[in-house]
C-alpha cells in the first residue's frame, strides 16, 4: 500500500478585535476527553517545549473542538487546507467564541484505506518537528494553549490538527 503524507503549517500573529463571550475561569472549564493518541501528541509537544525551556501548553476545550470540526470538514470535503469554506484558523477560533492574541495551526494527513493502521503519534510528531514551520508553532512561547484532534475519515485517511493560541487579555 502506498501512503502519502501532507503537513501544512499556518501561523497568524494578530490581536482579535472581535467581541466574544468572556473566557471561563480554568476551574469552571469542563475537562477535555482525548484519545490515547491525542494525549501522546500533547505529551510529545510539551516534552519538546520543555527541551526549549518553553512552558507547557494547556489543553483548551474550545480549541480541541475547533480542531475536531476542522478535521471532520477536511475529511468530508476530501481536502487538506488551512483555508476551508472561506475561513482560516483565526476565523474558526473566533467563531467558536475564543478571544485570542495569537493563533497558529499545524495539519497532517495520511492517505490510507479502511484497513490501514494510523501512524504512531511519535511519527506524526517527528514529521512536524522535521518541518521548520511546524516546529516553530510547537515550541513558540507566544502560544499557551492547544487543541488537538486525530480523525479517521470514511475512506480510511487520517487527519491531524493542532490549534495553538494565546488568549486575549481581558
BATINU-821243 format. One record per atom (N, C-alpha, C): x, y, z; residue number from 1. Coordinates in steps of 0.001 Angstrom, whole numbers. Each point is the difference from the previous one (the first is absolute). Example, Ala and Ser with C-alpha at 12.3 -4.5 7.8 and 13.67 -1.06 7.14 Angstrom:
BEGIN
@X: 13190&Y: -5690&Z: 7800&k: 1
@X: -890&Y: 1190&Z: 0&k: 1
@X: 900&Y: 1200&Z: 0&k: 1
@X: -350&Y: 1050&Z: -720&k: 2
@X: 820&Y: 1190&Z: 60&k: 2
@X: -770&Y: 1090&Z: 730&k: 2
This chain:
BEGIN
@X: 839&Y: -1170&Z: 0&k: 1
@X: -839&Y: 1170&Z: 0&k: 1
@X: 891&Y: 1241&Z: 0&k: 1
@X: -371&Y: 990&Z: -768&k: 2
@X: 727&Y: 1260&Z: -33&k: 2
@X: -674&Y: 983&Z: 938&k: 2
@X: 811&Y: 729&Z: 739&k: 3
@X: -526&Y: 1027&Z: 901&k: 3
@X: 543&Y: 1340&Z: -434&k: 3
@X: -816&Y: 998&Z: 101&k: 4
@X: 422&Y: 1359&Z: -273&k: 4
@X: -188&Y: 793&Z: 1267&k: 4
@X: 982&Y: 820&Z: 326&k: 5
@X: -84&Y: 846&Z: 1184&k: 5
@X: 69&Y: 1439&Z: -434&k: 5
@X: -856&Y: 807&Z: 561&k: 6
@X: 2&Y: 1423&Z: -275&k: 6
@X: -60&Y: 725&Z: 1327&k: 6
@X: 938&Y: 905&Z: 228&k: 7
@X: -27&Y: 820&Z: 1206&k: 7
@X: -14&Y: 1452&Z: -415&k: 7
@X: -839&Y: 772&Z: 665&k: 8
@X: -147&Y: 1403&Z: -345&k: 8
@X: 91&Y: 876&Z: 1243&k: 8
@X: 872&Y: 1003&Z: -3&k: 9
@X: 53&Y: 935&Z: 1125&k: 9
@X: -846&Y: 1227&Z: -288&k: 9
@X: -397&Y: 658&Z: 1050&k: 10
@X: -684&Y: 1276&Z: -155&k: 10
@X: 238&Y: 789&Z: 1263&k: 10
@X: 281&Y: 1255&Z: -160&k: 11
@X: 288&Y: 839&Z: 1153&k: 11
@X: -572&Y: 1374&Z: -250&k: 11
@X: -660&Y: 547&Z: 995&k: 12
@X: -552&Y: 1340&Z: -88&k: 12
@X: 249&Y: 688&Z: 1322&k: 12
@X: 602&Y: 1181&Z: -52&k: 13
@X: 257&Y: 765&Z: 1214&k: 13
@X: -800&Y: 1286&Z: -83&k: 13
@X: -1176&Y: -18&Z: 551&k: 14
@X: -863&Y: 1171&Z: 1&k: 14
@X: -723&Y: 67&Z: 1326&k: 14
@X: -503&Y: 1161&Z: 296&k: 15
@X: -844&Y: 151&Z: 1178&k: 15
@X: -1430&Y: 70&Z: -503&k: 15
@X: -842&Y: -833&Z: 548&k: 16
@X: -1384&Y: -39&Z: -423&k: 16
@X: -757&Y: 1192&Z: 559&k: 16
@X: -756&Y: 657&Z: -854&k: 17
@X: -835&Y: 1105&Z: 436&k: 17
@X: -1458&Y: -417&Z: 87&k: 17
@X: -255&Y: -1287&Z: -242&k: 18
@X: -1373&Y: -465&Z: 52&k: 18
@X: -454&Y: -148&Z: 1441&k: 18
@X: -1285&Y: 172&Z: 196&k: 19
@X: -560&Y: -171&Z: 1332&k: 19
@X: -507&Y: -1422&Z: 123&k: 19
@X: 338&Y: -634&Z: 1095&k: 20
@X: -460&Y: -1355&Z: 256&k: 20
@X: -262&Y: -139&Z: 1484&k: 20
@X: -661&Y: -1082&Z: 349&k: 21
@X: -282&Y: -238&Z: 1419&k: 21
@X: 1302&Y: -89&Z: 771&k: 21
@X: -17&Y: 498&Z: 1227&k: 22
@X: 1191&Y: -58&Z: 838&k: 22
@X: 411&Y: -1444&Z: 224&k: 22
@X: 1301&Y: -224&Z: 41&k: 23
@X: 526&Y: -1322&Z: 314&k: 23
@X: -408&Y: -355&Z: 1428&k: 23
@X: -357&Y: -1243&Z: 220&k: 24
@X: -315&Y: -454&Z: 1348&k: 24
@X: 1298&Y: -179&Z: 757&k: 24
@X: -78&Y: 72&Z: 1312&k: 25
@X: 1154&Y: -295&Z: 827&k: 25
@X: 382&Y: -1456&Z: -221&k: 25
@X: 1299&Y: -295&Z: 141&k: 26
@X: 479&Y: -1363&Z: -232&k: 26
@X: -788&Y: -1040&Z: 769&k: 26
@X: -340&Y: 288&Z: 1253&k: 27
@X: -700&Y: -1000&Z: 799&k: 27
@X: -1437&Y: -209&Z: -470&k: 27
@X: -546&Y: 928&Z: -780&k: 28
@X: -1362&Y: -135&Z: -511&k: 28
@X: -45&Y: -724&Z: -1345&k: 28
@X: 1158&Y: -193&Z: -632&k: 29
@X: 29&Y: -623&Z: -1318&k: 29
@X: -170&Y: -1511&Z: 126&k: 29
@X: -882&Y: -570&Z: -829&k: 30
@X: -147&Y: -1452&Z: 25&k: 30
@X: 1300&Y: -657&Z: -495&k: 30
@X: 238&Y: -1216&Z: 461&k: 31
@X: 1192&Y: -702&Z: -447&k: 31
@X: -168&Y: -451&Z: -1445&k: 31
@X: 1129&Y: -221&Z: -649&k: 32
@X: 5&Y: -426&Z: -1392&k: 32
@X: 378&Y: -1470&Z: -34&k: 32
@X: -763&Y: -785&Z: -734&k: 33
@X: 327&Y: -1409&Z: -165&k: 33
@X: 800&Y: -158&Z: -1284&k: 33
@X: 1180&Y: -567&Z: 146&k: 34
@X: 875&Y: -260&Z: -1136&k: 34
@X: 179&Y: -1492&Z: -179&k: 34
@X: 224&Y: -407&Z: -1244&k: 35
@X: 390&Y: -1384&Z: -251&k: 35
@X: 1428&Y: -185&Z: 516&k: 35
@X: 422&Y: -1246&Z: 104&k: 36
@X: 1376&Y: -254&Z: 436&k: 36
@X: 1002&Y: 637&Z: -952&k: 36
@X: -266&Y: -64&Z: -1306&k: 37
@X: 903&Y: 618&Z: -980&k: 37
@X: 50&Y: 1518&Z: 174&k: 37
@X: -1153&Y: 620&Z: 234&k: 38
@X: -28&Y: 1454&Z: 208&k: 38
@X: 749&Y: 382&Z: 1267&k: 38
@X: -160&Y: -803&Z: 1060&k: 39
@X: 746&Y: 255&Z: 1244&k: 39
@X: 1497&Y: -62&Z: -258&k: 39
@X: 423&Y: -981&Z: -788&k: 40
@X: 1421&Y: -157&Z: -292&k: 40
@X: 518&Y: 1171&Z: -841&k: 40
@X: -803&Y: 493&Z: -926&k: 41
@X: 405&Y: 1159&Z: -806&k: 41
@X: 209&Y: 1209&Z: 903&k: 41
@X: -888&Y: 189&Z: 975&k: 42
@X: 155&Y: 1092&Z: 965&k: 42
@X: 1271&Y: -199&Z: 832&k: 42
@X: 190&Y: -1212&Z: 471&k: 43
@X: 1183&Y: -302&Z: 816&k: 43
@X: 1294&Y: 254&Z: -785&k: 43
@X: 38&Y: -425&Z: -1243&k: 44
@X: 1198&Y: 198&Z: -825&k: 44
@X: 254&Y: 1486&Z: -267&k: 44
@X: -1060&Y: 753&Z: -250&k: 45
@X: 156&Y: 1443&Z: -232&k: 45
@X: 552&Y: 670&Z: 1260&k: 45
@X: -541&Y: -344&Z: 1154&k: 46
@X: 463&Y: 620&Z: 1241&k: 46
@X: 1405&Y: -449&Z: 381&k: 46
@X: 356&Y: -1222&Z: -345&k: 47
@X: 1376&Y: -460&Z: 225&k: 47
@X: 964&Y: 836&Z: -846&k: 47
@X: -374&Y: 257&Z: -1236&k: 48
@X: 830&Y: 824&Z: -885&k: 48
@X: 107&Y: 1422&Z: 526&k: 48
@X: -1107&Y: 524&Z: 493&k: 49
@X: 23&Y: 1346&Z: 580&k: 49
@X: 922&Y: 45&Z: 1216&k: 49
@X: -4&Y: -1061&Z: 798&k: 50
@X: 888&Y: -66&Z: 1151&k: 50
@X: 1463&Y: 64&Z: -415&k: 50
@X: 348&Y: -708&Z: -1075&k: 51
@X: 1370&Y: 29&Z: -527&k: 51
@X: 398&Y: 1412&Z: -404&k: 51
@X: -989&Y: 781&Z: -437&k: 52
@X: 240&Y: 1374&Z: -456&k: 52
@X: -260&Y: 1020&Z: 1099&k: 52
@X: -204&Y: -485&Z: 1227&k: 53
@X: -263&Y: 863&Z: 1157&k: 53
@X: -1223&Y: 897&Z: -219&k: 53
@X: -992&Y: -577&Z: -667&k: 54
@X: -1270&Y: 675&Z: -246&k: 54
@X: -1049&Y: -656&Z: 895&k: 54
@X: -836&Y: 788&Z: 676&k: 55
@X: -1026&Y: -603&Z: 872&k: 55
@X: -925&Y: -952&Z: -764&k: 55
@X: -481&Y: -1005&Z: 693&k: 56
@X: -905&Y: -988&Z: -587&k: 56
@X: -1286&Y: 666&Z: -476&k: 56
@X: -549&Y: -548&Z: -1067&k: 57
@X: -1286&Y: 460&Z: -516&k: 57
@X: -1116&Y: -602&Z: 846&k: 57
@X: -1027&Y: 796&Z: 275&k: 58
@X: -1180&Y: -490&Z: 712&k: 58
@X: -1050&Y: -373&Z: -1039&k: 58
@X: -635&Y: -1126&Z: 226&k: 59
@X: -1056&Y: -454&Z: -882&k: 59
@X: -1217&Y: 903&Z: 156&k: 59
@X: -609&Y: 401&Z: -1115&k: 60
@X: -1167&Y: 868&Z: 26&k: 60
@X: -1149&Y: -677&Z: -742&k: 60
@X: -1138&Y: -97&Z: 656&k: 61
@X: -1164&Y: -688&Z: -574&k: 61
@X: -470&Y: 651&Z: -1304&k: 61
@X: -61&Y: 1311&Z: -44&k: 62
@X: -469&Y: 690&Z: -1216&k: 62
@X: 952&Y: -282&Z: -1159&k: 62
@X: 1305&Y: 85&Z: 261&k: 63
@X: 981&Y: -253&Z: -1062&k: 63
@X: -59&Y: -1449&Z: -475&k: 63
@X: -260&Y: -938&Z: 917&k: 64
@X: -164&Y: -1401&Z: -400&k: 64
@X: -1219&Y: -168&Z: -906&k: 64
@X: -1067&Y: 669&Z: 336&k: 65
@X: -1218&Y: -65&Z: -823&k: 65
@X: 251&Y: 596&Z: -1388&k: 65
@X: 728&Y: 1106&Z: -62&k: 66
@X: 344&Y: 610&Z: -1291&k: 66
@X: 832&Y: -985&Z: -824&k: 66
@X: 987&Y: -632&Z: 629&k: 67
@X: 852&Y: -974&Z: -699&k: 67
@X: -826&Y: -1187&Z: -500&k: 67
@X: -884&Y: -510&Z: 859&k: 68
@X: -828&Y: -1154&Z: -381&k: 68
@X: -916&Y: 332&Z: -1174&k: 68
@X: -674&Y: 1135&Z: 82&k: 69
@X: -914&Y: 380&Z: -1078&k: 69
@X: 747&Y: 246&Z: -1307&k: 69
@X: 1206&Y: 562&Z: 101&k: 70
@X: 769&Y: 232&Z: -1217&k: 70
@X: 417&Y: -1334&Z: -628&k: 70
@X: 424&Y: -959&Z: 828&k: 71
@X: 330&Y: -1326&Z: -527&k: 71
@X: -1199&Y: -634&Z: -692&k: 71
@X: -1151&Y: 52&Z: 646&k: 72
@X: -1211&Y: -581&Z: -584&k: 72
@X: -346&Y: 674&Z: -1326&k: 72
@X: 136&Y: 1318&Z: -53&k: 73
@X: -317&Y: 738&Z: -1220&k: 73
@X: 989&Y: -333&Z: -1121&k: 73
@X: 1292&Y: -98&Z: 350&k: 74
@X: 984&Y: -368&Z: -1023&k: 74
@X: -295&Y: -1393&Z: -543&k: 74
@X: -348&Y: -941&Z: 883&k: 75
@X: -323&Y: -1359&Z: -445&k: 75
@X: -1233&Y: -1&Z: -892&k: 75
@X: -1009&Y: 754&Z: 388&k: 76
@X: -1245&Y: 77&Z: -777&k: 76
@X: 262&Y: 555&Z: -1403&k: 76
@X: 859&Y: 1006&Z: -82&k: 77
@X: 294&Y: 641&Z: -1285&k: 77
@X: 1175&Y: -656&Z: -725&k: 77
@X: 651&Y: -983&Z: 676&k: 78
@X: 1164&Y: -667&Z: -562&k: 78
@X: 1058&Y: 1021&Z: -434&k: 78
@X: 255&Y: 944&Z: 909&k: 79
@X: 944&Y: 1081&Z: -287&k: 79
@X: 705&Y: 382&Z: 1302&k: 79
@X: 1315&Y: 132&Z: -74&k: 80
@X: 786&Y: 410&Z: 1156&k: 80
@X: 456&Y: 1430&Z: -239&k: 80
@X: -498&Y: 918&Z: 829&k: 81
@X: 324&Y: 1410&Z: -217&k: 81
@X: -256&Y: 808&Z: 1261&k: 81
@X: 813&Y: 1028&Z: 184&k: 82
@X: -223&Y: 927&Z: 1113&k: 82
@X: -1185&Y: 911&Z: -299&k: 82
@X: -189&Y: 316&Z: -1267&k: 83
@X: -1134&Y: 825&Z: -434&k: 83
@X: -1043&Y: -930&Z: -607&k: 83
@X: -1126&Y: -150&Z: 686&k: 84
@X: -1058&Y: -888&Z: -454&k: 84
@X: -1339&Y: 679&Z: 249&k: 84
@X: -888&Y: -69&Z: -956&k: 85
@X: -1300&Y: 672&Z: 75&k: 85
@X: 167&Y: 1499&Z: 230&k: 85
@X: 1079&Y: 558&Z: -525&k: 86
@X: 241&Y: 1437&Z: 127&k: 86
@X: 471&Y: 425&Z: 1381&k: 86
@X: 318&Y: -952&Z: 877&k: 87
@X: 445&Y: 338&Z: 1358&k: 87
@X: 1409&Y: -524&Z: 249&k: 87
@X: 817&Y: 846&Z: 611&k: 88
@X: 1335&Y: -413&Z: 406&k: 88
@X: -37&Y: -383&Z: 1482&k: 88
@X: 1111&Y: -487&Z: 553&k: 89
@X: -20&Y: -412&Z: 1415&k: 89
@X: -461&Y: 1097&Z: 955&k: 89
@X: 451&Y: 1218&Z: -206&k: 90
@X: -408&Y: 1099&Z: 883&k: 90
@X: -1509&Y: 211&Z: -42&k: 90
@X: -582&Y: -87&Z: -1177&k: 91
@X: -1444&Y: 187&Z: -126&k: 91
@X: -772&Y: -1157&Z: 644&k: 91
@X: 528&Y: -1223&Z: -123&k: 92
@X: -666&Y: -1144&Z: 652&k: 92
@X: 48&Y: 129&Z: 1523&k: 92
@X: 1144&Y: 416&Z: 524&k: 93
@X: 163&Y: 168&Z: 1440&k: 93
@X: -934&Y: 1098&Z: 522&k: 93
@X: -50&Y: 1114&Z: -710&k: 94
@X: -876&Y: 1105&Z: 391&k: 94
@X: -1471&Y: -430&Z: -45&k: 94
@X: -384&Y: -713&Z: -1057&k: 95
@X: -1395&Y: -451&Z: -131&k: 95
@X: -396&Y: -943&Z: 1126&k: 95
@X: 975&Y: -699&Z: 573&k: 96
@X: -279&Y: -916&Z: 1109&k: 96
@X: -99&Y: 729&Z: 1342&k: 96
@X: 299&Y: 1303&Z: -5&k: 97
@X: -133&Y: 779&Z: 1226&k: 97
@X: 1280&Y: 180&Z: 786&k: 97
@X: 1126&Y: -317&Z: -590&k: 98
@X: 1289&Y: 153&Z: 675&k: 98
@X: 603&Y: 1342&Z: -395&k: 98
@X: 310&Y: 818&Z: 994&k: 99
@X: 642&Y: 1296&Z: -247&k: 99
@X: 1506&Y: -202&Z: 97&k: 99
@X: 709&Y: 238&Z: -1086&k: 100
@X: 1430&Y: -306&Z: -25&k: 100
@X: 858&Y: 1234&Z: -238&k: 100
@X: 1253&Y: -113&Z: 455&k: 101
@X: 1026&Y: 993&Z: -314&k: 101
@X: 874&Y: -522&Z: -1141&k: 101
@X: 191&Y: -1312&Z: -54&k: 102
@X: 716&Y: -624&Z: -1115&k: 102
@X: -559&Y: -1397&Z: -204&k: 102
@X: 104&Y: -477&Z: -1222&k: 103
@X: -540&Y: -1312&Z: -348&k: 103
@X: 859&Y: -613&Z: -1100&k: 103
@X: 117&Y: -1307&Z: 18&k: 104
@X: 738&Y: -730&Z: -1029&k: 104
@X: -598&Y: -1385&Z: -157&k: 104
@X: 375&Y: -685&Z: -1073&k: 105
@X: -580&Y: -1307&Z: -265&k: 105
@X: 1007&Y: -882&Z: -736&k: 105
@X: 55&Y: -1263&Z: 398&k: 106
@X: 747&Y: -1020&Z: -733&k: 106
@X: -986&Y: -1049&Z: -485&k: 106
@X: 183&Y: -446&Z: -1235&k: 107
@X: -830&Y: -1054&Z: -573&k: 107
@X: 890&Y: -1135&Z: -485&k: 107
@X: -527&Y: -1199&Z: 48&k: 108
@X: 651&Y: -1149&Z: -631&k: 108
@X: -1099&Y: -902&Z: -538&k: 108
@X: 321&Y: -694&Z: -1086&k: 109
@X: -964&Y: -889&Z: -642&k: 109
@X: 739&Y: -1246&Z: -453&k: 109
@X: -561&Y: -1150&Z: 280&k: 110
@X: 559&Y: -1267&Z: -443&k: 110
@X: -1045&Y: -684&Z: -865&k: 110
@X: 352&Y: -257&Z: -1258&k: 111
@X: -900&Y: -706&Z: -897&k: 111
@X: 17&Y: -1473&Z: 372&k: 111
@X: -1149&Y: -588&Z: 47&k: 112
@X: -79&Y: -1416&Z: 341&k: 112
@X: -1252&Y: -621&Z: -567&k: 112
@X: -311&Y: -1175&Z: 505&k: 113
@X: -1248&Y: -656&Z: -345&k: 113
@X: -602&Y: -518&Z: 1301&k: 113
@X: -1135&Y: -652&Z: -100&k: 114
@X: -689&Y: -411&Z: 1225&k: 114
@X: 806&Y: -969&Z: 844&k: 114
@X: 932&Y: -745&Z: -596&k: 115
@X: 812&Y: -961&Z: 742&k: 115
@X: 1318&Y: 593&Z: 486&k: 115
@X: 254&Y: 1226&Z: -358&k: 116
@X: 1266&Y: 652&Z: 323&k: 116
@X: 34&Y: 416&Z: 1467&k: 116
@X: 1062&Y: -378&Z: 683&k: 117
@X: 171&Y: 431&Z: 1386&k: 117
@X: 548&Y: 1421&Z: 2&k: 117
@X: -376&Y: 785&Z: 996&k: 118
@X: 520&Y: 1373&Z: 50&k: 118
@X: 1482&Y: -1&Z: 359&k: 118
@X: 711&Y: 1023&Z: -426&k: 119
@X: 1390&Y: 120&Z: 441&k: 119
@X: 17&Y: 275&Z: 1497&k: 119
@X: 1102&Y: -276&Z: 626&k: 120
@X: 105&Y: 260&Z: 1436&k: 120
@X: 42&Y: 1506&Z: 240&k: 120
@X: -422&Y: 434&Z: 1175&k: 121
@X: 126&Y: 1421&Z: 342&k: 121
@X: 1453&Y: 475&Z: -110&k: 121
@X: 943&Y: -867&Z: 348&k: 122
@X: 1412&Y: 370&Z: -101&k: 122
@X: 387&Y: 292&Z: -1451&k: 122
@X: -552&Y: -754&Z: -940&k: 123
@X: 295&Y: 226&Z: -1429&k: 123
@X: -562&Y: 1348&Z: -457&k: 123
@X: -1227&Y: 303&Z: 385&k: 124
@X: -597&Y: 1290&Z: -377&k: 124
@X: 798&Y: 1141&Z: 630&k: 124
@X: 344&Y: -146&Z: 1280&k: 125
@X: 774&Y: 1030&Z: 691&k: 125
@X: 1353&Y: 202&Z: -688&k: 125
@X: 657&Y: -1083&Z: -373&k: 126
@X: 1302&Y: 110&Z: -669&k: 126
@X: -134&Y: 736&Z: -1330&k: 126
@X: -1035&Y: -317&Z: -741&k: 127
@X: -209&Y: 696&Z: -1282&k: 127
@X: -174&Y: 1500&Z: 227&k: 127
@X: -765&Y: 369&Z: 1017&k: 128
@X: -172&Y: 1420&Z: 312&k: 128
@X: 1326&Y: 608&Z: 456&k: 128
@X: 746&Y: -726&Z: 825&k: 129
@X: 1269&Y: 532&Z: 503&k: 129
@X: 1057&Y: 109&Z: -1098&k: 129
@X: -108&Y: -819&Z: -1031&k: 130
@X: 937&Y: 67&Z: -1122&k: 130
@X: -304&Y: 1159&Z: -949&k: 130
@X: -1106&Y: 673&Z: 216&k: 131
@X: -397&Y: 1162&Z: -796&k: 131
@X: 246&Y: 1261&Z: 826&k: 131
@X: 765&Y: 901&Z: -550&k: 132
@X: 361&Y: 1238&Z: 729&k: 132
@X: -1241&Y: 763&Z: 471&k: 132
@X: -988&Y: 138&Z: -865&k: 133
@X: -1173&Y: 799&Z: 353&k: 133
@X: -919&Y: -718&Z: 994&k: 133
@X: -108&Y: -1324&Z: -121&k: 134
@X: -804&Y: -745&Z: 965&k: 134
@X: 658&Y: 20&Z: 1375&k: 134
@X: 1303&Y: -226&Z: 10&k: 135
@X: 742&Y: 29&Z: 1257&k: 135
@X: -138&Y: 1366&Z: 670&k: 135
@X: 75&Y: 1060&Z: -812&k: 136
@X: -126&Y: 1356&Z: 549&k: 136
@X: -1323&Y: 163&Z: 745&k: 136
@X: -1074&Y: -530&Z: -543&k: 137
@X: -1298&Y: 78&Z: 692&k: 137
@X: 32&Y: -789&Z: 1310&k: 137
@X: 570&Y: -1185&Z: -24&k: 138
@X: 8&Y: -860&Z: 1179&k: 138
@X: 781&Y: 627&Z: 1149&k: 138
@X: 1136&Y: 622&Z: -282&k: 139
@X: 858&Y: 516&Z: 1075&k: 139
@X: -185&Y: 1496&Z: 281&k: 139
@X: -854&Y: 669&Z: -760&k: 140
@X: -161&Y: 1458&Z: 132&k: 140
@X: -510&Y: 406&Z: 1380&k: 140
@X: 743&Y: 870&Z: 660&k: 141
@X: -389&Y: 508&Z: 1308&k: 141
@X: -1233&Y: 879&Z: -35&k: 141
@X: -343&Y: 500&Z: -1172&k: 142
@X: -1188&Y: 857&Z: -108&k: 142
@X: -1300&Y: -792&Z: 158&k: 142
@X: 66&Y: -1329&Z: -112&k: 143
@X: -1179&Y: -838&Z: 170&k: 143
@X: 1&Y: -606&Z: 1403&k: 143
@X: -1163&Y: -6&Z: 641&k: 144
@X: -126&Y: -558&Z: 1350&k: 144
@X: -1038&Y: -1114&Z: 85&k: 144
@X: -841&Y: -122&Z: -1032&k: 145
@X: -1067&Y: -1000&Z: 13&k: 145
@X: -11&Y: -752&Z: -1323&k: 145
@X: -596&Y: -1189&Z: 39&k: 146
@X: -35&Y: -843&Z: -1189&k: 146
@X: -1316&Y: -764&Z: -75&k: 146
@X: -409&Y: -266&Z: -1222&k: 147
@X: -1080&Y: -926&Z: -295&k: 147
@X: 564&Y: -1048&Z: -937&k: 147
@X: -385&Y: -1247&Z: 189&k: 148
@X: 555&Y: -1113&Z: -777&k: 148
@X: -1136&Y: -874&Z: -498&k: 148
@X: 152&Y: -500&Z: -1221&k: 149
@X: -967&Y: -960&Z: -514&k: 149
@X: 674&Y: -949&Z: -977&k: 149
@X: -356&Y: -1255&Z: 126&k: 150
@X: 348&Y: -1044&Z: -976&k: 150
@X: -1334&Y: -539&Z: -480&k: 150
@X: -149&Y: -163&Z: -1304&k: 151
@X: -1292&Y: -419&Z: -531&k: 151
@X: 210&Y: -954&Z: -1174&k: 151
@X: -744&Y: -1092&Z: -5&k: 152
@X: 43&Y: -939&Z: -1121&k: 152
@X: -1202&Y: 257&Z: -888&k: 152
@X: 265&Y: 355&Z: -1258&k: 153
@X: -1070&Y: 245&Z: -953&k: 153
@X: -616&Y: -1296&Z: -503&k: 153
@X: -1110&Y: 114&Z: -688&k: 154
@X: -738&Y: -1178&Z: -474&k: 154
@X: 789&Y: -809&Z: -1024&k: 154
@X: 989&Y: 608&Z: -658&k: 155
@X: 814&Y: -706&Z: -992&k: 155
@X: 1250&Y: -617&Z: 625&k: 155
@X: 160&Y: 156&Z: 1329&k: 156
@X: 1158&Y: -567&Z: 671&k: 156
@X: 1168&Y: 954&Z: 157&k: 156
@X: -158&Y: 1223&Z: -487&k: 157
@X: 1046&Y: 1008&Z: 176&k: 157
@X: -4&Y: 500&Z: 1437&k: 157
@X: 1174&Y: 396&Z: 482&k: 158
@X: 119&Y: 562&Z: 1348&k: 158
@X: 360&Y: 1476&Z: -83&k: 158
@X: -716&Y: 803&Z: 760&k: 159
@X: 194&Y: 1446&Z: 49&k: 159
@X: 431&Y: 381&Z: 1409&k: 159
@X: 996&Y: 871&Z: 80&k: 160
@X: 514&Y: 472&Z: 1286&k: 160
@X: 31&Y: 1519&Z: -17&k: 160
@X: -499&Y: 602&Z: 1052&k: 161
@X: 39&Y: 1458&Z: 124&k: 161
@X: 443&Y: 382&Z: 1407&k: 161
@X: 911&Y: 954&Z: 56&k: 162
@X: 378&Y: 667&Z: 1241&k: 162
@X: -373&Y: 1464&Z: -176&k: 162
@X: -766&Y: 550&Z: 933&k: 163
@X: -326&Y: 1418&Z: 1&k: 163
@X: 676&Y: 608&Z: 1224&k: 163
@X: 871&Y: 957&Z: -240&k: 164
@X: 746&Y: 681&Z: 1062&k: 164
@X: -572&Y: 1398&Z: 196&k: 164
@X: -10&Y: 467&Z: 1240&k: 165
@X: -488&Y: 1366&Z: 228&k: 165
@X: 502&Y: 537&Z: 1332&k: 165
@X: -112&Y: 1284&Z: 121&k: 166
@X: 164&Y: 717&Z: 1263&k: 166
@X: -1263&Y: 834&Z: 137&k: 166
@X: -694&Y: -124&Z: 1139&k: 167
@X: -1224&Y: 795&Z: 145&k: 167
@X: 307&Y: 1489&Z: 73&k: 167
@X: -942&Y: 791&Z: -486&k: 168
@X: 111&Y: 1448&Z: 81&k: 168
@X: -159&Y: 433&Z: 1445&k: 168
@X: 646&Y: 1059&Z: 345&k: 169
@X: -185&Y: 551&Z: 1346&k: 169
@X: -1372&Y: 631&Z: 86&k: 169
@X: -565&Y: -92&Z: 1166&k: 170
@X: -1347&Y: 555&Z: 191&k: 170
@X: 71&Y: 1488&Z: 201&k: 170
